[in-house]
Amino acid sequence: MKNLIKEIVNTDKASRLDVEKAVARREQLNDEINAQKEEFDEKCKAQAQKKVSEAHAKAEKELEKAKADMAASLEEKTKQLNSLYEEKHLLWQEEIFKSVIG
């Protein structure tokens, strides 16, 4: 009988030790999963930030090109208007003068 009780106690101790090991392993796995999750989240955030930065840089570049194109177009139109003025301002003065004087 003593042997049976001793065997039961030893089996109980072994089972408790196995449970403790399983609990410790579960906690270790949870910690590893959480660490991997955090690493994955950081990696995703970094990739997203990189894409946002690249898109922002591209948009800035396109905006600068559009500004330069508009400035060039404005400069060209200004030159055309100045050229037209230089070419016809005397004619316009004369026409205005004639229309006022009669």
KOLLO-934229 format. One record per atom (N, C-alpha, C): residue number from 1; residue in one letter; y, x, z. Coordinates in steps of 0.001 Angstrom, whole numbers. Layout:
BEGIN
<NUM; "a"; <Y; X; Z>>;
...
This chain:
BEGIN
<1; "m"; <-1184; 820; 0>>;
<1; "m"; <0; 0; 0>>;
<1; "m"; <1251; 867; 0>>;
<2; "k"; <1185; 1934; 815>>;
<2; "k"; <2331; 2829; 851>>;
<2; "k"; <2581; 3433; -528>>;
<3; "n"; <1522; 3771; -1197>>;
<3; "n"; <1656; 4334; -2544>>;
<3; "n"; <2279; 3331; -3497>>;
<4; "l"; <1908; 2089; -3342>>;
<4; "l"; <2455; 1046; -4198>>;
<4; "l"; <3949; 875; -3932>>;
<5; "i"; <4341; 850; -2684>>;
<5; "i"; <5757; 719; -2324>>;
<5; "i"; <6522; 1948; -2804>>;
<6; "k"; <5924; 3105; -2615>>;
<6; "k"; <6564; 4350; -3071>>;
<6; "k"; <6729; 4326; -4581>>;
<7; "e"; <5733; 3858; -5269>>;
<7; "e"; <5796; 3785; -6725>>;
<7; "e"; <6877; 2789; -7159>>;
<8; "i"; <6970; 1670; -6472>>;
<8; "i"; <8002; 671; -6784>>;
<8; "i"; <9391; 1270; -6548>>;
<9; "v"; <9567; 1961; -5433>>;
<9; "v"; <10856; 2587; -5105>>;
<9; "v"; <11191; 3647; -6152>>;
<10; "n"; <10232; 4453; -6525>>;
<10; "n"; <10470; 5492; -7542>>;
<10; "n"; <10812; 4861; -8891>>;
<11; "t"; <10098; 3819; -9240>>;
<11; "t"; <10380; 3121; -10490>>;
<11; "t"; <11779; 2518; -10452>>;
<12; "d"; <12152; 1946; -9302>>;
<12; "d"; <13487; 1361; -9142>>;
<12; "d"; <14559; 2442; -9279>>;
<13; "k"; <14312; 3577; -8630>>;
<13; "k"; <15270; 4683; -8728>>;
<13; "k"; <15401; 5156; -10170>>;
<14; "a"; <14280; 5288; -10845>>;
<14; "a"; <14283; 5730; -12241>>;
<14; "a"; <15012; 4712; -13111>>;
<15; "s"; <14790; 3437; -12848>>;
<15; "s"; <15464; 2388; -13617>>;
<15; "s"; <16961; 2410; -13365>>;
<16; "r"; <17353; 2592; -12114>>;
<16; "r"; <18784; 2671; -11793>>;
<16; "r"; <19427; 3884; -12460>>;
<17; "l"; <18702; 4982; -12457>>;
<17; "l"; <19208; 6192; -13112>>;
<17; "l"; <19361; 5956; -14609>>;
<18; "d"; <18379; 5286; -15209>>;
<18; "d"; <18465; 4959; -16638>>;
<18; "d"; <19658; 4040; -16914>>;
<19; "v"; <19868; 3067; -16044>>;
<19; "v"; <21003; 2152; -16200>>;
<19; "v"; <22319; 2924; -16065>>;
<20; "e"; <22395; 3810; -15067>>;
<20; "e"; <23605; 4610; -14883>>;
<20; "e"; <23871; 5478; -16112>>;
<21; "k"; <22821; 6073; -16652>>;
<21; "k"; <22957; 6884; -17859>>;
<21; "k"; <23426; 6022; -19032>>;
<22; "a"; <22861; 4829; -19159>>;
<22; "a"; <23232; 3930; -20249>>;
<22; "a"; <24698; 3499; -20109>>;
<23; "v"; <25106; 3215; -18863>>;
<23; "v"; <26499; 2825; -18627>>;
<23; "v"; <27434; 3991; -18959>>;
<24; "a"; <27051; 5179; -18530>>;
<24; "a"; <27862; 6364; -18826>>;
<24; "a"; <27938; 6608; -20332>>;
<25; "r"; <26818; 6435; -21002>>;
<25; "r"; <26781; 6621; -22463>>;
<25; "r"; <27646; 5562; -23151>>;
<26; "r"; <27573; 4326; -22663>>;
<26; "r"; <28393; 3259; -23223>>;
<26; "r"; <29884; 3595; -23051>>;
<27; "e"; <30256; 4065; -21880>>;
<27; "e"; <31659; 4435; -21639>>;
<27; "e"; <32075; 5596; -22545>>;
<28; "q"; <31170; 6561; -22694>>;
<28; "q"; <31453; 7697; -23574>>;
<28; "q"; <31648; 7218; -25015>>;
<29; "l"; <30777; 6336; -25481>>;
<29; "l"; <30889; 5794; -26837>>;
<29; "l"; <32173; 4987; -27007>>;
<30; "n"; <32530; 4195; -25977>>;
<30; "n"; <33786; 3449; -26035>>;
<30; "n"; <34980; 4397; -26153>>;
<31; "d"; <34942; 5483; -25373>>;
<31; "d"; <36020; 6471; -25445>>;
<31; "d"; <36088; 7113; -26825>>;
<32; "e"; <34922; 7454; -27374>>;
<32; "e"; <34882; 8058; -28708>>;
<32; "e"; <35400; 7081; -29772>>;
<33; "i"; <34984; 5823; -29663>>;
<33; "i"; <35444; 4809; -30627>>;
<33; "i"; <36948; 4625; -30518>>;
<34; "n"; <37453; 4569; -29290>>;
<34; "n"; <38904; 4413; -29109>>;
<34; "n"; <39664; 5613; -29669>>;
<35; "a"; <39123; 6798; -29457>>;
<35; "a"; <39767; 7995; -29992>>;
<35; "a"; <39756; 7976; -31515>>;
<36; "q"; <38629; 7590; -32099>>;
<36; "q"; <38539; 7495; -33557>>;
<36; "q"; <39474; 6419; -34096>>;
<37; "k"; <39587; 5317; -33380>>;
<37; "k"; <40482; 4239; -33792>>;
<37; "k"; <41932; 4724; -33772>>;
<38; "e"; <42310; 5412; -32710>>;
<38; "e"; <43670; 5935; -32620>>;
<38; "e"; <43942; 6950; -33732>>;
<39; "e"; <42964; 7804; -33990>>;
<39; "e"; <43108; 8785; -35065>>;
<39; "e"; <43260; 8089; -36419>>;
<40; "f"; <42450; 7067; -36641>>;
<40; "f"; <42522; 6299; -37892>>;
<40; "f"; <43874; 5600; -38011>>;
<41; "d"; <44337; 4993; -36910>>;
<41; "d"; <45639; 4322; -36919>>;
<41; "d"; <46757; 5303; -37250>>;
<42; "e"; <46726; 6471; -36633>>;
<42; "e"; <47755; 7483; -36886>>;
<42; "e"; <47716; 7950; -38340>>;
<43; "k"; <46501; 8117; -38851>>;
<43; "k"; <46354; 8535; -40248>>;
<43; "k"; <46921; 7473; -41181>>;
<44; "c"; <46610; 6215; -40892>>;
<44; "c"; <47130; 5115; -41720>>;
<44; "c"; <48645; 5036; -41626>>;
<45; "k"; <49180; 5202; -40434>>;
<45; "k"; <50636; 5173; -40264>>;
<45; "k"; <51291; 6308; -41039>>;
<46; "a"; <50687; 7477; -40972>>;
<46; "a"; <51238; 8630; -41695>>;
<46; "a"; <51201; 8389; -43200>>;
<47; "q"; <50096; 7831; -43691>>;
<47; "q"; <49991; 7529; -45127>>;
<47; "q"; <51017; 6477; -45535>>;
<48; "a"; <51163; 5456; -44714>>;
<48; "a"; <52134; 4402; -45015>>;
<48; "a"; <53551; 4974; -45011>>;
<49; "q"; <53852; 5806; -44019>>;
<49; "q"; <55189; 6412; -43947>>;
<49; "q"; <55442; 7303; -45154>>;
<50; "k"; <54410; 8022; -45586>>;
<50; "k"; <54549; 8874; -46759>>;
<50; "k"; <54859; 8032; -47992>>;
<51; "k"; <54127; 6924; -48156>>;
<51; "k"; <54358; 6054; -49308>>;
<51; "k"; <55755; 5442; -49261>>;
<52; "v"; <56191; 5042; -48075>>;
<52; "v"; <57538; 4485; -47927>>;
<52; "v"; <58575; 5543; -48270>>;
<53; "s"; <58375; 6749; -47788>>;
<53; "s"; <59318; 7841; -48080>>;
<53; "s"; <59360; 8141; -49577>>;
<54; "e"; <58191; 8158; -50211>>;
<54; "e"; <58138; 8415; -51652>>;
<54; "e"; <58835; 7298; -52426>>;
<55; "a"; <58593; 6057; -52017>>;
<55; "a"; <59237; 4923; -52691>>;
<55; "a"; <60748; 4976; -52488>>;
<56; "h"; <61170; 5346; -51293>>;
<56; "h"; <62601; 5455; -51006>>;
<56; "h"; <63228; 6555; -51860>>;
<57; "a"; <62569; 7683; -51938>>;
<57; "a"; <63083; 8796; -52748>>;
<57; "a"; <63155; 8388; -54226>>;
<58; "k"; <62135; 7689; -54692>>;
<58; "k"; <62127; 7236; -56090>>;
<58; "k"; <63275; 6262; -56335>>;
<59; "a"; <63470; 5336; -55409>>;
<59; "a"; <64554; 4360; -55551>>;
<59; "a"; <65913; 5056; -55531>>;
<60; "e"; <66065; 6032; -54664>>;
<60; "e"; <67319; 6793; -54603>>;
<60; "e"; <67569; 7525; -55919>>;
<61; "k"; <66512; 8115; -56457>>;
<61; "k"; <66634; 8833; -57724>>;
<61; "k"; <67036; 7878; -58841>>;
<62; "e"; <66392; 6715; -58890>>;
<62; "e"; <66717; 5722; -59914>>;
<62; "e"; <68150; 5217; -59744>>;
<63; "l"; <68565; 5036; -58493>>;
<63; "l"; <69931; 4589; -58220>>;
<63; "l"; <70942; 5631; -58680>>;
<64; "e"; <70661; 6889; -58393>>;
<64; "e"; <71565; 7960; -58822>>;
<64; "e"; <71636; 8025; -60346>>;
<65; "k"; <70504; 7841; -61013>>;
<65; "k"; <70495; 7844; -62477>>;
<65; "k"; <71306; 6672; -63007>>;
<66; "a"; <71130; 5497; -62401>>;
<66; "a"; <71882; 4319; -62835>>;
<66; "a"; <73379; 4531; -62632>>;
<67; "k"; <73750; 5150; -61504>>;
<67; "k"; <75169; 5448; -61254>>;
<67; "k"; <75708; 6412; -62305>>;
<68; "a"; <74927; 7432; -62606>>;
<68; "a"; <75355; 8417; -63608>>;
<68; "a"; <75485; 7755; -64980>>;
<69; "d"; <74525; 6900; -65313>>;
<69; "d"; <74583; 6191; -66591>>;
<69; "d"; <75814; 5286; -66661>>;
<70; "m"; <76096; 4586; -65573>>;
<70; "m"; <77272; 3714; -65539>>;
<70; "m"; <78559; 4525; -65645>>;
<71; "a"; <78598; 5649; -64951>>;
<71; "a"; <79786; 6500; -65010>>;
<71; "a"; <79986; 7024; -66426>>;
<72; "a"; <78906; 7430; -67069>>;
<72; "a"; <78996; 7925; -68440>>;
<72; "a"; <79447; 6801; -69377>>;
<73; "s"; <78912; 5611; -69183>>;
<73; "s"; <79295; 4471; -70009>>;
<73; "s"; <80763; 4114; -69786>>;
<74; "l"; <81177; 4124; -68541>>;
<74; "l"; <82582; 3842; -68223>>;
<74; "l"; <83494; 4886; -68850>>;
<75; "e"; <83094; 6126; -68771>>;
<75; "e"; <83884; 7215; -69372>>;
<75; "e"; <83990; 7021; -70884>>;
<76; "e"; <82891; 6655; -71517>>;
<76; "e"; <82889; 6439; -72964>>;
<76; "e"; <83792; 5261; -73332>>;
<77; "k"; <83691; 4158; -72589>>;
<77; "k"; <84534; 2989; -72866>>;
<77; "k"; <86008; 3336; -72651>>;
<78; "t"; <86289; 4106; -71629>>;
<78; "t"; <87674; 4520; -71364>>;
<78; "t"; <88207; 5360; -72513>>;
<79; "k"; <87392; 6279; -73001>>;
<79; "k"; <87803; 7106; -74139>>;
<79; "k"; <88053; 6240; -75374>>;
<80; "q"; <87166; 5252; -75597>>;
<80; "q"; <87330; 4374; -76749>>;
<80; "q"; <88629; 3566; -76645>>;
<81; "l"; <88889; 3047; -75444>>;
<81; "l"; <90126; 2283; -75254>>;
<81; "l"; <91358; 3164; -75415>>;
<82; "n"; <91312; 4360; -74875>>;
<82; "n"; <92444; 5287; -75030>>;
<82; "n"; <92645; 5654; -76493>>;
<83; "s"; <91554; 5866; -77197>>;
<83; "s"; <91634; 6198; -78614>>;
<83; "s"; <92227; 5040; -79405>>;
<84; "l"; <91768; 3828; -79093>>;
<84; "l"; <92302; 2642; -79763>>;
<84; "l"; <93792; 2475; -79458>>;
<85; "y"; <94147; 2707; -78207>>;
<85; "y"; <95551; 2615; -77823>>;
<85; "y"; <96378; 3639; -78597>>;
<86; "e"; <95911; 4877; -78622>>;
<86; "e"; <96645; 5931; -79329>>;
<86; "e"; <96784; 5596; -80817>>;
<87; "e"; <95750; 4993; -81351>>;
<87; "e"; <95750; 4674; -82778>>;
<87; "e"; <96678; 3493; -83093>>;
<88; "k"; <96739; 2506; -82224>>;
<88; "k"; <97411; 1262; -82592>>;
<88; "k"; <98595; 879; -81711>>;
<89; "h"; <98959; 1710; -80739>>;
<89; "h"; <99999; 1258; -79825>>;
<89; "h"; <101349; 1051; -80523>>;
<90; "l"; <101655; 1863; -81511>>;
<90; "l"; <102924; 1682; -82224>>;
<90; "l"; <102913; 379; -83021>>;
<91; "l"; <101785; 79; -83634>>;
<91; "l"; <101647; -1173; -84376>>;
<91; "l"; <101801; -2364; -83428>>;
<92; "w"; <101169; -2279; -82266>>;
<92; "w"; <101252; -3366; -81290>>;
<92; "w"; <102681; -3537; -80776>>;
<93; "q"; <103345; -2403; -80539>>;
<93; "q"; <104748; -2474; -80097>>;
<93; "q"; <105600; -3197; -81140>>;
<94; "e"; <105394; -2833; -82363>>;
<94; "e"; <106166; -3430; -83449>>;
<94; "e"; <105876; -4925; -83557>>;
<95; "e"; <104603; -5313; -83461>>;
<95; "e"; <104243; -6725; -83532>>;
<95; "e"; <104843; -7508; -82374>>;
<96; "i"; <104768; -6932; -81189>>;
<96; "i"; <105352; -7598; -80007>>;
<96; "i"; <106870; -7718; -80186>>;
<97; "f"; <107484; -6647; -80621>>;
<97; "f"; <108939; -6663; -80854>>;
<97; "f"; <109326; -7730; -81864>>;
<98; "k"; <108600; -7796; -82971>>;
<98; "k"; <108895; -8797; -84015>>;
<98; "k"; <108689; -10225; -83504>>;
<99; "s"; <107644; -10415; -82688>>;
<99; "s"; <107388; -11770; -82197>>;
<99; "s"; <108443; -12188; -81173>>;
<100; "v"; <108987; -11234; -80421>>;
<100; "v"; <110028; -11550; -79457>>;
<100; "v"; <111369; -11744; -80143>>;
<101; "i"; <111709; -10864; -81052>>;
<101; "i"; <112998; -10898; -81739>>;
<101; "i"; <113003; -12008; -82813>>;
<102; "g"; <111904; -12205; -83420>>;
<102; "g"; <111794; -13280; -84376>>;
<102; "g"; <111688; -12839; -85738>>;
